Structures are given as structure tokens and as C-alpha cells.
Amino acid sequence: MKILVTGAKGLLGQDLCSYFEKKGYEVIRTDFENLDVCCEKMTKKFILQCNPMVIVHCAAYTNVDRAEDEINQARKINVIGARNVAKAAKETGAVMVYISTDYVFDGAKNSPYLPNDKPNPINVYGKTKLEGELEVQKYCEKFYIVRTSWLYGYSGRNFVSTMLSLKNRDEIKVVNNQRGCPTWTMELTYGIEKLLNLPYGIYHICGQNSATWYEFALEIFKQLNINANIKPCLDKDFPRKAKRPSYSVMANKEKLNLTRDWRLALSDYLRLYKNNFIDNY
């Protein structure tokens, strides 16, 4: 099977491409250098020439705070880019997997969000990703919209690597009034692979169960047996440009077995890369 991946140099893209290549799939890695998804003509020509069976659209504008000031750029990448890929996917007959986010929700719900819950994003990033979802549904016939959250992985800095880089501080303050689902990039990748055998539609693929950032940090250091002085705080102690939902827990369809409990996934991640983390941080 031939799979084209946009945003192949990103946190998810790198791990996803490596996994699918090891599984024997023909993977076409694309990033801005060889495919500008914001250009409709280039996107159409490139995808038609490659003729993939599946397109995993990872390319996105993901700087949540900067998006508040760079609205046009965020929309260009997250909305127009998604539209261009969706149109090309339809023309070539490819299945499109669009990676979306928990930030399409406002956090007002007090129980896990379901795929059919009404989105109501409270920041520019979430709004543009939701618009991207709508573009995919409008222009592509065979699609999976995959909402995920709190990603960490091998390639690039993330919450886990940030916490480990701070482990020797006298005190580490971590937000304890935002709750979500930590998700390892490989868990998401495994879920996407399973998804390709399921009906088209909107899915939530994230770590099972939930945590606050503070609880996430505690678990990281606990599993590595590192003594760190972690103190809970409120999000107001770390003012950010963009609002974040206080509750963005999403419900997976457990019977589909797309992901595991986030603690189990974290354990595998830390076990595989423990020595590297300790050496570098």
C-alpha cells in the first residue's frame, strides 16, 4: 500500500513514517520543501502523480499562542491546506486521514467528549483546525478525521522532554487545572493503522483515561524513579496568549481497542528511551 504523509518532519510525521516503512508500506514523505499544501495547483499535481491509496495529513500550523497573532497564516495552512489535500484526495480516489485536535472543544463539558459532540473552539488554533475538518468533509468522500491530544514522541521537544530537562530545578510548577489525555505518537500511529479497516468518519484517538499536566508530570518522574520537587499551580500562574480548554478529555471507542491507558503507553515510551533521556537531560 502506498501512503503519502504531509508534515513528515513533524512530531507525529516522523514516527508515523518510520513505523509504516518498517511495516513494509511504500511511504511518500512530504514536507514544505517538496509539497506546499497551501498551493492548490502544486498539491493536485503532486498527489495525482504519486497516486497514493492513503494520505495522512499531518501538516499543520500548531503554535497555539502565535496563531492568535498570525491568524491568516494559521488559516492558510490549517484550512486552505486541508481543502487542497481533500480535493486532490477525492480526484485521485485516495483515503484521507486528517489529524485534528481536542482544542475544537471549549472545555465546558464535565464528561469525556464524544466524536458527535458539537465543537466550540475558544482559540484561533482550534477554530482553524475545526474549519479544516469541515473542508475535509465537504470535499473528500473517503475520510477519517482523527482528533488527538497532548502529543509526545521521539522527534522534537514535547511535555515529557521539557519536564526531564527541568528535573534538577529546586521546584517545578506544573498546571493542575487543565485536564486532557496524554498521547504517545506511536499509540496514535497504531490507532491510525487500525482505523483504516473501519468505517469512514470522525474518531477520537488519544490515550485512554485522563490527567492534568501536574498528574502527567508526577507519573513521568515516578516511572523513571527520579526525585523531583513538583508543585501544582493554576493556569493563571502561567499566562498564555491563547485560551486553553480546562477540560478536553475525549472518549475513545473502547471496543475498537485503538489505544491503551496513557500510563501504559508512557511506560513503554520511557522504557524504550530511558537511557537516552537520562544522558541528554
C-alpha positions as CSV (number, residue, x, y, z in Angstrom):
1,M,0.0,0.0,0.0
2,K,1.2,3.5,-0.9
3,I,0.8,6.1,1.8
4,L,1.6,9.8,1.3
5,V,2.3,11.7,4.5
6,T,2.2,15.5,4.7
7,G,4.2,17.2,7.6
8,A,6.5,14.2,7.6
9,K,9.2,16.1,9.5
10,G,6.9,16.9,12.4
11,L,6.5,15.2,15.8
12,L,3.9,12.8,14.6
13,G,5.0,12.6,11.0
14,Q,8.5,11.3,11.7
15,D,7.4,8.5,13.9
16,L,4.4,7.6,11.7
17,C,6.6,7.4,8.6
18,S,9.2,5.3,10.2
19,Y,6.6,2.8,11.6
20,F,4.8,2.4,8.3
21,E,8.1,2.0,6.4
22,K,9.1,-0.8,8.8
23,K,5.7,-2.5,8.2
24,G,6.6,-2.6,4.5
25,Y,4.3,0.1,3.2
26,E,5.5,2.4,0.4
27,V,5.7,5.8,2.2
28,I,6.0,9.1,0.4
29,R,7.4,11.6,2.9
30,T,6.4,15.2,2.1
31,D,7.0,18.5,3.9
32,F,7.1,22.1,2.9
33,E,10.3,21.7,0.9
34,N,8.7,19.3,-1.6
35,L,5.0,19.9,-1.2
36,D,3.4,23.2,-0.2
37,V,-0.2,22.2,0.6
38,C,-1.2,25.8,0.6
39,C,-0.7,25.8,-3.2
40,E,-3.7,24.1,-4.8
41,K,-2.0,23.6,-8.2
42,M,1.1,22.0,-6.7
43,T,-0.8,19.8,-4.3
44,K,-3.1,18.5,-7.0
45,K,-0.2,17.8,-9.4
46,F,2.0,16.1,-6.8
47,I,-0.7,13.9,-5.4
48,L,-2.1,12.9,-8.8
49,Q,1.5,11.9,-9.9
50,C,2.1,9.9,-6.7
51,N,-1.4,8.3,-6.8
52,P,-1.4,7.1,-3.1
53,M,-4.0,4.9,-1.7
54,V,-3.9,6.8,1.6
55,I,-3.0,10.3,2.5
56,V,-2.2,11.1,6.2
57,H,-2.4,14.8,6.5
58,C,-0.2,15.7,9.5
59,A,0.9,19.1,8.1
60,A,-0.5,21.9,10.3
61,Y,0.1,25.2,12.0
62,T,0.4,24.1,15.6
63,N,1.8,27.1,17.6
64,V,-1.3,27.7,19.7
65,D,-0.2,31.1,21.1
66,R,1.3,32.5,18.0
67,A,-1.8,31.7,16.0
68,E,-3.6,34.4,17.9
69,D,-1.4,37.0,16.1
70,E,-0.9,35.0,12.9
71,I,-4.5,34.3,12.1
72,N,-4.1,34.4,8.3
73,Q,-1.1,32.1,8.3
74,A,-2.8,29.7,10.6
75,R,-5.9,29.7,8.3
76,K,-3.8,29.3,5.2
77,I,-2.1,26.1,6.5
78,N,-4.9,24.6,8.6
79,V,-7.9,25.4,6.4
80,I,-6.7,26.1,2.8
81,G,-4.1,23.4,3.1
82,A,-6.7,20.8,4.3
83,R,-9.0,21.9,1.5
84,N,-6.3,21.4,-1.2
85,V,-5.4,18.0,0.1
86,A,-9.0,16.9,0.4
87,K,-9.8,18.0,-3.2
88,A,-6.7,16.1,-4.5
89,A,-7.6,13.0,-2.5
90,K,-11.1,13.0,-4.0
91,E,-9.7,13.3,-7.5
92,T,-7.2,10.5,-7.1
93,G,-9.6,8.3,-5.1
94,A,-7.3,8.2,-2.0
95,V,-8.5,7.8,1.5
96,M,-7.7,10.9,3.6
97,V,-6.7,10.8,7.3
98,Y,-6.9,14.3,8.7
99,I,-5.2,14.9,12.1
100,S,-7.2,17.2,14.3
101,T,-7.2,18.2,17.9
102,D,-9.1,18.3,21.2
103,Y,-8.9,22.1,21.0
104,V,-12.0,22.0,18.8
105,F,-13.9,21.8,22.1
106,D,-14.4,24.6,24.7
107,G,-13.9,22.5,27.8
108,A,-17.3,23.3,29.3
109,K,-18.4,19.7,29.4
110,N,-17.8,17.7,32.5
111,S,-17.7,14.3,30.9
112,P,-15.5,13.0,28.0
113,Y,-16.2,14.5,24.6
114,L,-17.7,12.1,22.0
115,P,-17.0,12.4,18.3
116,N,-20.5,13.7,17.6
117,D,-20.4,16.4,20.4
118,K,-20.7,19.9,19.0
119,P,-17.3,21.6,18.7
120,N,-16.9,25.1,20.1
121,P,-13.2,26.2,19.9
122,I,-12.0,29.0,22.1
123,N,-8.7,29.8,20.3
124,V,-7.6,30.5,16.8
125,Y,-5.7,27.2,16.5
126,G,-8.8,25.2,17.5
127,K,-11.0,27.3,15.2
128,T,-8.8,26.7,12.1
129,K,-8.5,23.0,12.8
130,L,-12.3,22.8,13.0
131,E,-12.6,24.7,9.7
132,G,-10.1,22.2,8.3
133,E,-12.3,19.3,9.5
134,L,-15.3,20.9,7.7
135,E,-13.3,21.3,4.5
136,V,-12.3,17.6,4.5
137,Q,-15.9,16.6,5.0
138,K,-17.0,18.9,2.2
139,Y,-14.5,18.0,-0.5
140,C,-13.4,14.4,0.3
141,E,-15.6,11.3,0.1
142,K,-13.4,8.8,1.9
143,F,-12.0,10.4,5.0
144,Y,-11.1,9.8,8.7
145,I,-11.0,12.8,10.9
146,V,-8.8,11.9,13.9
147,R,-8.9,14.1,16.9
148,T,-6.0,13.6,19.3
149,S,-4.4,15.4,22.2
150,W,-1.3,16.2,24.3
151,L,1.1,14.5,21.9
152,Y,4.6,13.4,22.9
153,G,7.0,11.4,20.9
154,Y,10.6,10.6,19.8
155,S,11.1,13.5,17.4
156,G,11.1,17.0,18.8
157,R,10.5,18.7,22.1
158,N,7.3,17.9,24.0
159,F,6.0,17.9,27.5
160,V,8.0,14.8,28.6
161,S,11.3,16.1,27.3
162,T,10.5,19.5,28.8
163,M,9.8,18.0,32.3
164,L,13.0,16.0,32.1
165,S,15.1,19.0,31.2
166,L,13.8,20.7,34.4
167,K,14.4,17.7,36.7
168,N,17.2,19.3,38.7
169,R,15.4,22.5,39.5
170,D,14.7,23.3,43.1
171,E,11.0,23.5,42.2
172,I,8.9,22.7,39.1
173,K,5.5,24.3,38.9
174,V,3.0,22.5,36.7
175,V,-0.6,23.4,35.8
176,N,-3.2,21.3,37.7
177,N,-6.5,22.8,36.4
178,Q,-6.3,21.6,32.8
179,R,-7.3,18.0,32.1
180,G,-6.8,16.0,29.0
181,C,-5.5,12.8,27.5
182,P,-1.7,12.4,27.1
183,T,-1.0,10.5,23.8
184,W,2.2,8.9,22.6
185,T,2.8,9.4,18.9
186,M,3.2,5.7,18.4
187,E,-0.1,4.9,20.1
188,L,-1.7,7.4,17.7
189,T,0.1,5.7,14.8
190,Y,-1.1,2.2,15.8
191,G,-4.6,3.6,16.1
192,I,-4.5,5.2,12.6
193,E,-3.4,1.8,11.2
194,K,-6.3,0.1,12.8
195,L,-8.6,2.9,11.7
196,L,-8.0,2.1,8.0
197,N,-10.2,-1.0,8.4
198,L,-13.1,0.8,10.0
199,P,-16.0,2.9,8.5
200,Y,-15.2,6.4,7.5
201,G,-16.0,9.2,9.9
202,I,-14.8,11.2,12.9
203,Y,-12.8,9.4,15.6
204,H,-11.0,10.3,18.8
205,I,-7.6,8.6,19.1
206,C,-5.9,9.5,22.3
207,G,-4.6,7.9,25.5
208,Q,-7.3,6.2,27.5
209,N,-8.3,7.9,30.7
210,S,-7.1,11.4,31.6
211,A,-4.7,13.5,33.7
212,T,-3.9,17.1,34.5
213,W,-0.5,18.4,33.4
214,Y,0.6,18.1,37.0
215,E,-0.5,14.4,37.2
216,F,1.2,13.8,33.9
217,A,4.4,15.2,35.3
218,L,4.2,13.2,38.5
219,E,3.8,10.0,36.5
220,I,6.8,10.7,34.3
221,F,9.1,11.1,37.3
222,K,7.5,8.2,39.2
223,Q,8.1,5.8,36.3
224,L,11.8,6.9,36.0
225,N,12.4,6.9,39.8
226,I,13.5,10.5,39.7
227,N,13.0,12.6,42.7
228,A,11.8,16.0,41.6
229,N,10.1,18.7,43.6
230,I,6.9,19.2,41.5
231,K,4.3,21.7,42.8
232,P,0.8,22.1,41.4
233,C,-0.3,25.6,40.2
234,L,-3.1,27.2,38.2
235,D,-3.0,28.2,34.6
236,K,-3.3,31.8,35.6
237,D,0.2,31.5,37.1
238,F,1.5,31.0,33.6
239,P,-0.5,33.5,31.4
240,R,-0.7,32.5,27.8
241,K,-1.8,34.4,24.7
242,A,-4.4,31.8,23.7
243,K,-7.1,30.3,26.0
244,R,-6.9,26.6,26.6
245,P,-9.9,24.4,27.5
246,S,-9.8,23.4,31.1
247,Y,-11.3,20.1,30.2
248,S,-10.5,18.5,26.9
249,V,-10.9,14.8,27.7
250,M,-12.1,12.8,24.7
251,A,-13.8,9.4,24.8
252,N,-12.3,6.7,22.6
253,K,-14.5,3.9,21.4
254,E,-13.0,1.3,23.8
255,K,-14.5,-1.7,22.0
256,L,-12.3,-0.7,19.0
257,N,-9.2,-1.0,21.1
258,L,-7.5,1.8,19.3
259,T,-5.3,2.9,22.2
260,R,-4.3,1.9,25.8
261,D,-4.3,3.6,29.1
262,W,-2.0,6.6,28.8
263,R,0.2,5.4,31.7
264,L,0.9,2.1,30.0
265,A,1.8,3.9,26.8
266,L,4.1,6.3,28.7
267,S,5.8,3.3,30.4
268,D,6.7,1.7,27.0
269,Y,7.9,5.1,25.7
270,L,10.1,5.7,28.8
271,R,11.4,2.1,28.8
272,L,12.5,2.3,25.2
273,Y,14.2,5.7,25.5
274,K,15.1,5.9,29.2
275,N,18.9,5.8,28.7
276,N,18.8,8.5,26.0
277,F,16.7,10.8,28.2
278,I,18.9,10.4,31.2
279,D,22.0,11.0,29.1
280,N,20.7,14.1,27.5
281,Y,18.6,15.7,30.2
